[in-house]
Amino acid sequence: MALSPESIPMRWPAGPLDIARRKNEKGFTADTAEVLRKWLDPATLAVIQGTPINCLVVSWASGLPEDAEQQQVLKPLIENGQKAGIDFVGLIEGNANRPAAIATAQAAGLIAVAMDGDTPAKAGILVIPRNGHTQMRGTASSPVLGVSDGVWPGIPQERMPAGGPTNLPWVDSNAAVLLIASALAPDKNVWIEFDSPTGPQPPESYMLAVADPASYGARWVISLDDAVRADLTAKKQPAVDTWNKVTGTVAFFEQHKEARKYQPAGLLAVVSNFAGPNWFPGDEAVNLLPRLREPYRVIARQRALGASFEGLKAIYYVDQEPPEPQLRQKLVDFAKAGGTLFVTSKWPKPEGTPIPAEPYLLFTLRALDKGRLAVCKEDHPNTYDTVADIQNIISHRNDMLRLYNAASMNFFYETSAQGGKGVIHLLNYSRRPASDGPLIFAKNPHRVARLVSPELTSPIALQWAPQEAGGAELTLPKISVYGAVELES
C-alpha cells in the first residue's frame, strides 16, 4: 500500500493516549474525555461517510504508559475504517520509543507514521516528516511534507482594529510557510496542522481554515474543536452546519484541483535558502508582500540554478552570505539583461557603476548593462521597509494586477505553464464581505474570466471593463471567505 497523492487528512483524536496527553489542560472536562472515548467507536466513522476525507491521523505513541493501550483499542476503528477505504496515519511524538512504535504501526496496517526530526532511512513503513516551519525537511523520501505549527487563519482579535505596517488590517495566514515549503520541496504534497482558537468558531472560520492552505496547493489536516466533535456525533446544530461547510469547501477545492498544477506568477522573485539566520528575513518578506499587493514567486536558493527567471523584472536575493559562484553569475546576468537584482549589504564587490537614487531609499543603485544592481545600505534593515522600497523601485507602473475595495483580503495569482489559463485566489480574512465587492485591475487581461466559490451554486461570468490608460478592470460580487477568478485566453 502507498499513500495516495489524493489523500485528504483529518485529525482523529480518540482514546486513552489523547486523554492522558490533555487531562492537565485548562478547560479539559469529563465530557471532553467522554468524547475522546466515544470517537474510538467505529460507528463514529459515519461522520466522514460521503465526504472527501479519506485519511485519518491518530495518536499512536508519545512515550506515555498509555501508548500500548492506545494501540490496542484503536484496532477496531482501524479495521473498520480500512474496510471502508480509509487510510490511517499514526502520530509518534514526544519521548516515544520510535523503532517500537514504527514496528507496531506497520503490524497494525497503518499506511504511514508521522514524526518530527529526521526520518529513519529504513523503517519498513512510510515516515512523514512533521516539523515546525523553521525545521521543514524537504529532502525526506516521503511524498508528504508535514508542517506541525500552522496558524489559524483570520484577523487576530487582539490586533483589531489596528493595522499592520502596511496600513491594512494584519492577517494571520499560512501563505508564506506554504510557498516556502513548495519551493523547498516542489515534488511533495504539503500537509499543515493547526487547531482552532479557544471558544466556538463560526462555520465561515472553518471554511477559511480549509481555503487558506488549499489556495497555496496544500492541505489542512482538518481539526475540529471538542464542542463540534461532541455535537457532531449527536447530530446537533450548529455543529452539523459547520461540518457541512468544512466538507463542502474541501470538495470545492477537489473539483478545482487543476490549479494545483499552476505556478505562482509575478514580476518579483524572492530567492533564499530559508535556513538559519536567513529564515526570518526570507519568511517575513514572503509574508509581507501579499499585504503590499505585490504578486511574487518564491525560489529556493538550492534550486535557483535550474529555475527559470523568464517573465521576472526583479529578484530579491535575501541571504546574508553570497551565492555560489554559478548562481551569482546567473543573477548578475539576469540584471545585465534588463532586470533589477536586490541584494543585502553583505554582497561582496558589487558589480556595475553607481547611479543616482532617491536618498530616502534603503538601496543604492548601480547600472549593470541594461539593468540594475540594488545594494541595501543597512546590515539589518526593517523587512517591511525593505520590501516596500523594492516595490517602489520596481514601480507600480509595472503592476500586473491590482486589488481594490478589499482591505481584509489577500490575493494569489497563478498561471498554467503556457500562461493560457490562470487563477486569482481571493481570501477574505475578516470572513465578512465589504460594503462593495472587490475590484481587480489587470494590465494584460485574459479573454475569459469567471468567479467560482464554495459560496456560489454555479460560476459567475465576469466582464472586463477596458481602461483608457490601458488594461482592464473586473468588478466582483461580495465575497465572505473565498472566491477564485478563473482565467482563460
C-alpha positions in Angstrom: 0.0 0.0 0.0 1.1 3.6 -0.7 -0.2 6.9 0.5 -2.3 8.4 -2.3 -1.5 11.9 -3.5 -5.2 12.4 -3.3 -5.3 11.7 0.4 -7.3 14.2 2.4 -6.3 14.1 6.0 -8.2 14.7 9.2 -7.0 14.6 12.8 -9.0 12.0 14.7 -8.3 12.4 18.5 -9.6 9.4 20.4 -8.6 7.0 23.1 -6.6 6.8 26.4 -3.4 8.4 25.0 -5.2 11.6 23.9 -6.9 11.7 27.3 -3.6 11.3 29.1 -1.9 14.0 27.0 -4.7 16.5 27.6 -6.0 15.8 31.0 -4.0 18.6 32.6 -5.0 21.2 30.0 -7.1 24.2 31.2 -10.7 23.5 30.3 -10.4 19.8 30.0 -13.5 18.2 31.4 -15.1 14.8 32.0 -17.3 15.5 29.0 -14.2 16.1 26.8 -12.8 12.7 28.0 -16.0 11.0 27.1 -16.0 12.4 23.6 -12.4 11.1 23.2 -13.6 7.7 24.3 -16.7 7.8 22.0 -14.6 8.6 18.9 -12.9 5.2 19.3 -16.2 3.6 18.3 -16.1 2.5 14.6 -19.7 3.9 14.4 -18.3 7.4 14.5 -16.8 6.8 11.1 -20.2 7.7 9.8 -19.2 11.3 10.3 -16.9 11.1 7.2 -19.0 8.8 5.1 -19.9 10.5 1.9 -17.3 13.2 2.4 -13.9 13.7 0.6 -12.0 12.8 3.8 -10.2 9.5 3.3 -7.2 9.6 5.7 -7.4 9.8 9.5 -4.4 10.9 11.6 -4.5 9.2 15.0 -2.3 9.4 18.1 0.0 6.3 18.2 2.8 6.8 20.7 4.0 9.6 22.9 6.3 7.8 25.4 3.5 7.6 28.0 2.2 4.4 29.8 -1.0 4.7 27.7 0.9 4.0 24.4 0.3 0.3 24.4 -3.4 0.5 25.4 -3.9 3.2 22.8 -2.6 1.0 20.0 -4.7 -1.9 21.2 -8.0 0.0 21.5 -7.6 1.6 18.1 -7.7 -1.7 16.3 -11.4 -1.9 15.7 -11.5 1.6 14.4 -8.6 1.0 12.0 -10.0 -2.4 10.8 -13.5 -1.0 10.1 -12.0 2.2 8.5 -9.8 0.2 6.2 -12.7 -1.8 5.0 -14.4 1.5 4.0 -11.3 2.6 2.1 -9.9 4.9 4.8 -6.2 5.1 5.4 -4.6 5.7 8.8 -1.5 7.7 9.8 -0.1 7.3 13.3 1.5 10.2 15.1 4.7 9.4 17.0 5.5 12.2 19.4 7.5 13.2 22.5 9.7 10.6 24.1 8.1 7.6 22.3 10.2 4.5 21.6 10.3 5.3 17.9 11.5 1.9 16.5 9.0 0.1 18.6 6.2 2.5 17.6 7.1 2.2 13.9 7.0 -1.6 14.2 3.6 -1.7 15.9 2.2 0.7 13.3 3.4 -1.5 10.5 1.9 -4.6 12.1 -1.4 -2.8 12.6 -1.6 -1.9 8.9 -1.2 1.8 9.1 -0.4 3.5 5.8 2.2 5.7 7.4 3.5 7.3 10.6 4.4 10.9 11.1 7.2 12.2 13.4 9.4 15.2 14.0 13.2 15.3 13.4 15.0 13.3 10.8 13.2 10.2 9.3 14.9 6.8 9.6 16.3 5.5 6.3 14.8 2.0 6.5 11.6 2.0 8.6 9.5 -0.6 6.7 6.7 1.9 6.6 6.3 5.4 5.1 7.5 8.0 7.6 6.1 11.5 7.0 8.4 14.3 8.3 6.4 16.5 10.6 8.3 19.5 11.9 7.9 23.2 12.7 8.1 25.6 9.8 11.7 26.6 10.5 12.8 22.9 10.5 10.9 21.7 7.4 12.5 18.6 5.9 12.2 18.9 2.2 14.7 16.2 1.4 13.0 13.2 3.0 11.8 10.4 0.7 8.2 10.8 1.9 5.7 12.2 -0.8 4.2 14.3 2.0 5.9 17.2 3.8 4.3 17.9 7.2 4.3 21.3 8.9 3.2 21.0 12.5 2.8 24.6 13.6 0.5 26.4 11.2 -1.7 29.3 12.3 -5.5 29.6 12.4 -6.2 32.0 9.6 -8.0 35.2 10.2 -7.6 38.7 11.6 -6.3 38.2 15.1 -8.7 39.6 17.6 -6.0 41.1 19.9 -4.8 43.3 17.0 -8.1 44.7 16.0 -8.8 47.3 14.9 -5.1 48.3 14.4 -3.5 47.6 11.1 -0.1 46.1 10.3 2.8 48.1 8.9 1.1 48.1 5.5 -1.8 50.1 6.9 -4.1 47.3 6.0 -5.5 45.1 8.8 -3.0 42.5 9.8 -3.9 38.9 8.9 -2.8 35.6 10.1 -2.2 33.4 7.1 -0.1 30.3 6.3 0.8 31.6 2.8 4.4 32.3 3.4 5.2 29.0 5.1 3.4 27.0 2.4 5.0 28.9 -0.5 8.4 28.3 1.1 7.6 24.6 1.6 6.6 24.3 -2.0 9.8 26.0 -3.1 12.0 23.7 -1.0 10.1 20.6 -2.0 8.1 21.1 -5.2 7.6 17.4 -5.7 5.8 16.9 -2.4 2.3 17.3 -1.1 2.2 19.7 1.9 0.1 18.9 5.0 -0.2 21.7 7.6 -1.6 21.3 11.1 -3.3 23.9 13.3 -6.1 23.9 15.8 -9.0 26.3 16.3 -8.7 29.1 18.8 -10.4 28.7 22.2 -14.1 29.1 22.1 -16.7 28.4 19.4 -15.9 29.3 15.8 -18.5 30.2 13.2 -18.7 27.9 10.1 -17.0 30.6 8.0 -14.0 30.4 10.2 -13.7 26.7 9.4 -14.2 27.4 5.7 -11.3 29.8 5.8 -9.2 27.2 7.6 -9.7 24.9 4.6 -9.3 27.6 1.9 -6.1 29.3 3.2 -3.8 26.2 2.7 -5.8 25.0 -0.3 -5.2 28.2 -2.2 -1.5 27.5 -2.0 -1.8 23.9 -3.0 -1.6 22.4 0.5 -4.0 20.5 2.7 -5.1 21.3 6.2 -5.1 18.3 8.5 -8.7 19.0 9.5 -9.0 19.5 13.2 -12.4 20.1 14.9 -12.7 21.6 18.3 -14.1 19.5 21.2 -17.5 21.1 21.2 -18.0 20.5 17.4 -16.9 16.9 17.7 -19.2 16.3 20.7 -22.3 17.8 18.9 -21.4 16.3 15.6 -21.8 12.7 16.8 -25.2 13.7 18.3 -26.1 15.4 15.0 -26.7 18.7 16.8 -26.6 22.2 15.3 -24.6 24.3 14.6 -22.0 21.5 14.5 -23.7 19.8 11.6 -23.8 23.1 9.6 -20.1 23.7 10.4 -19.1 20.2 9.3 -21.1 20.6 6.0 -19.3 23.9 5.3 -15.9 22.2 6.0 -16.6 19.2 3.8 -18.2 21.4 1.1 -15.2 23.6 1.0 -12.9 20.6 0.7 -15.0 19.2 -2.1 -14.9 22.6 -3.9 -11.1 22.6 -4.0 -11.1 19.0 -5.2 -13.4 19.9 -8.0 -11.0 22.7 -9.0 -7.7 20.8 -8.4 -6.4 21.7 -11.9 -5.0 24.9 -10.2 -2.5 22.7 -8.2 -0.6 22.3 -11.5 -0.3 26.0 -12.0 2.8 28.1 -10.9 2.8 31.3 -9.0 3.1 34.4 -11.3 4.7 37.7 -10.5 7.3 40.1 -11.7 9.3 39.7 -8.4 11.1 36.6 -7.1 12.3 36.0 -3.6 15.4 33.8 -3.5 16.7 32.3 -0.3 17.8 29.0 1.3 15.4 29.8 4.1 17.7 28.3 6.7 19.3 29.5 9.9 19.6 33.3 10.1 18.1 33.6 6.6 14.8 32.2 7.7 13.4 35.3 9.4 14.1 37.9 6.6 13.0 35.4 3.9 9.8 34.3 5.6 8.9 37.9 6.6 9.4 39.2 3.1 7.2 36.5 1.7 4.7 37.2 4.4 4.5 40.9 3.8 4.4 41.0 0.0 0.7 40.0 -0.2 -0.3 42.9 2.1 1.6 45.2 -0.4 -0.5 43.7 -3.2 2.7 42.5 -4.9 2.4 39.2 -6.9 5.6 37.2 -6.5 7.4 33.9 -6.8 9.5 32.0 -4.2 12.6 30.3 -5.4 14.7 28.1 -3.1 18.3 29.1 -3.4 19.4 25.4 -3.7 17.1 25.1 -6.8 17.8 28.5 -8.3 20.4 27.3 -10.8 17.8 25.2 -12.5 14.9 27.7 -12.1 13.6 29.9 -14.9 13.7 33.7 -14.5 11.5 34.2 -17.5 8.9 36.9 -17.0 10.6 38.4 -14.0 11.6 42.1 -13.7 13.2 41.8 -10.3 14.9 39.3 -7.9 15.4 39.8 -4.2 18.3 37.7 -3.0 17.7 37.6 0.7 20.6 35.7 2.2 23.4 37.3 4.1 26.1 35.1 2.6 26.9 35.5 -1.1 25.5 32.9 -3.5 27.7 30.2 -5.0 29.7 31.5 -8.0 27.5 29.9 -10.7 24.3 31.2 -9.1 25.9 34.7 -8.6 26.7 34.8 -12.3 23.2 33.7 -13.2 21.7 36.5 -11.0 24.1 39.1 -12.4 23.3 38.0 -16.0 19.6 38.5 -15.2 20.3 42.1 -14.2 22.5 42.7 -17.2 19.6 41.6 -19.4 17.4 44.3 -18.0 16.2 43.1 -14.6 16.8 44.6 -11.2 18.8 42.5 -8.6 18.2 43.4 -5.0 20.9 42.2 -2.6 21.9 42.7 1.1 24.7 45.0 2.3 26.9 41.9 2.6 27.1 41.5 -1.2 30.9 41.5 -1.8 32.4 43.7 -4.6 29.2 44.9 -6.1 29.1 44.9 -9.9 28.3 47.9 -12.0 28.7 51.7 -11.6 26.8 53.9 -9.2 23.7 55.8 -10.5 21.5 58.4 -8.8 18.8 57.2 -6.5 16.4 58.8 -4.1 18.2 59.4 -0.8 15.3 58.0 1.3 15.5 54.6 -0.3 17.2 51.7 1.6 19.1 50.8 -1.5 21.9 52.3 -3.6 21.6 51.7 -7.3 24.3 50.6 -9.7 24.0 50.4 -13.5 24.6 47.0 -14.9 24.4 46.9 -18.7 20.6 47.1 -19.4 19.6 46.6 -15.8 20.4 47.5 -12.2 22.0 46.1 -9.0 20.4 47.5 -5.8 22.5 47.1 -2.7 20.9 47.6 0.7 22.5 50.3 2.8 21.8 48.7 6.2 23.0 45.4 7.7 19.8 44.7 9.5 17.0 46.7 7.8 13.4 46.5 8.8 11.8 43.9 6.5 8.7 45.9 5.7 10.8 49.0 4.7 12.9 46.7 2.6 10.1 45.1 0.6 8.2 48.5 0.3 11.3 50.1 -1.2 11.7 47.1 -3.6 8.2 47.7 -4.7 8.9 51.4 -5.1 11.9 50.8 -7.3 10.1 48.2 -9.4 7.4 50.9 -9.8 3.6 50.5 -9.8 3.7 51.2 -13.5 4.7 47.6 -14.0 1.9 46.1 -11.8 0.4 43.1 -13.5 -2.6 43.0 -11.1 -4.1 45.4 -8.5 -6.8 44.7 -5.9 -9.2 47.4 -4.6 -12.1 47.5 -2.1 -10.6 44.6 -0.2 -8.7 45.7 2.9 -9.0 42.4 4.7 -8.2 40.3 1.6 -5.1 38.7 0.2 -4.8 37.5 -3.4 -2.6 34.9 -5.0 -2.1 34.7 -8.8 -1.1 31.5 -10.6 -0.9 30.6 -14.3 -0.6 27.4 -16.3 2.8 26.5 -17.8 2.0 28.2 -21.1 0.1 31.1 -19.5 -3.1 30.4 -21.3 -5.0 29.7 -18.1 -4.8 31.3 -14.7 -6.5 31.8 -11.4 -6.6 34.6 -8.9 -7.3 33.3 -5.4 -9.1 35.8 -3.2 -9.2 35.1 0.6 -11.2 37.3 3.0 -9.6 37.0 6.4 -12.3 39.0 8.1 -14.9 36.5 6.9 -17.2 39.4 6.3 -17.9 41.0 2.9 -17.1 44.7 2.5 -19.9 47.1 1.6 -18.7 46.9 -2.1 -17.3 43.9 -4.0 -13.6 43.6 -4.7 -12.3 45.2 -7.9 -9.3 43.8 -9.8 -7.2 45.6 -12.4 -5.2 43.5 -14.9 -2.5 45.1 -17.1 -2.9 42.2 -19.7 -6.3 40.7 -19.1 -7.3 37.2 -20.3 -10.2 36.9 -22.7 -12.5 34.9 -20.3 -13.0 35.4 -16.6 -15.4 33.8 -14.2 -15.8 33.7 -10.5 -16.1 30.4 -8.7 -16.6 29.9 -5.0 -17.9 27.4 -2.4 -20.3 30.3 -1.5 -21.8 30.1 -5.0 -24.1 27.4 -6.5 -22.6 28.0 -10.0 -19.8 30.1 -11.7 -20.5 33.7 -12.5 -19.3 35.1 -15.8 -17.3 38.3 -15.4 -16.9 41.1 -17.9 -13.7 43.2 -18.3 -14.1 46.9 -18.4 -11.3 48.4 -20.6 -9.5 51.4 -19.2 -8.4 54.5 -21.2 -4.8 54.3 -19.8 -4.6 50.6 -20.7 -5.5 47.3 -19.0 -9.0 46.4 -17.8 -11.0 46.0 -14.6 -13.2 43.4 -13.1 -15.9 44.2 -10.6 -16.7 41.2 -8.4 -19.6 40.3 -6.2 -19.1 40.4 -2.4 -17.0 37.5 -1.0 -17.3 36.4 2.6 -14.5 33.9 2.7 -13.1 32.7 -0.6 -13.5 33.2 -4.3 -11.4 32.5 -7.3 -11.3 34.2 -10.7 -10.6 31.6 -13.3 -9.0 33.0 -16.4 -8.6 31.7 -20.0 -7.1 33.3 -23.1 
